Amino acid sequence: MTPAAERRSDMLAAGAVLVAVAVPYVLLGQEVSHVPPAGIDAVARGVAGEAPAVAWVFTASCLWPVLATFGVIGAVVALRDREWRARIVFAILTTLGGWQISNVLKDRFTRPRPEYWIVYHETTYSYSSGHAMFATIVYWLWAYYVARSELRPGLRYPLCAALILWGVGVVWSRLALGAHYPTDLAGGVLLGVAMIALATLVARLIAPAARVL
């Protein structure tokens, strides 16, 4: 496959994924945002209060002081390591873009937070979960990068598994702290995938030679 054909293929795939996740994201948000919690959202209260100290560790790993620290470390590595540079820049810009778009969409759907949340009360709306989005575009994206890297297997596989499990822990923590409903978390994951697809599409448009995934 020629570079031009590969670029077109990547863009078509990214566009297809973007549409495939953006549509259910919007439909889900419209379905749950202005009605009382029902179904799985109504029974999720039983998870709230489980291991709050552990849950807070996972939640804190997606707060901006932590993510900004990761970004600074990534920027330093990117300056020194050409092999990882495009991926690091892609991950940082996707995270920043996701943060802004998530906040805009929260104000669009205006879903109230659960009334039973504990530990830390945030001022933003509930749908969709920014933490679930960050779990996707930070921890799970880097799990993918590690899985496709040339790190030795004894390091690559445990690190990939740890990143996947940490992202799962972040999603669980939002239920354990009562900060979100399950549908908020599903929406956050969908938004995270949409952001990766959108960023891939943009990257292949403006930097055809860059391999970001």
VENWOSUL-V751517 format. One line per field, one symbol per residue. phi: phi as a letter, one per 20 degrees, with the letter a starting at -180 (. if undefined). psi: psi as a letter, one per 20 degrees, with the letter a starting at -180 (. if undefined). burial: I if it has 16 or more other ideal C-beta (glycine too) atoms within 10 Angstrom, else O. Layout:
phi->???
psi->???
burial->???
This chain:
phi->.fgffffffffffffffgffdffffffffffdfccfgclfffefgfefnflfffgfgffffdefgffffgfffffffffdcffegffffgffffffffgffgfffgffeleffgedfcmbeeeefeddffffffgfedffffffgffeedffgfdffffffffffffffffgffffemebegfffffffgfffffffffffffffecgefddc
psi->pqhghhgggggggghgggghhhghggggghhihkqqprchhhiihihpipmhgghhggghijqhhghhggggggggghhhohhigggggggghhgggggghghghghghlpqqqijqrfpoqirrhprohghghhgifghghgggghjrjqqhhhgghgggggghggghgghhhghikirqhhggghggghgghgggghgggghgimhipoi.
burial->OOOOOOOOOIIOOIOOIIOOIIOOIIOIIOOIIOOOIOOOIOOIOOOIOOOIOOIIOIIOIIOOOOIOOIIOOIOOOIOOOOOOIIIIIIIIOIIOOIIOOIOOIIOOIOIOIIOOIOIOOOOOIIIIIIIIIIIIIIIIIIIOIIOOIOOOOOOOOOIIOOIIOIIOIIIIIIIIIIIIIIIIIIIIIIIIIIIIIIIIIIIIOOOOOOOII
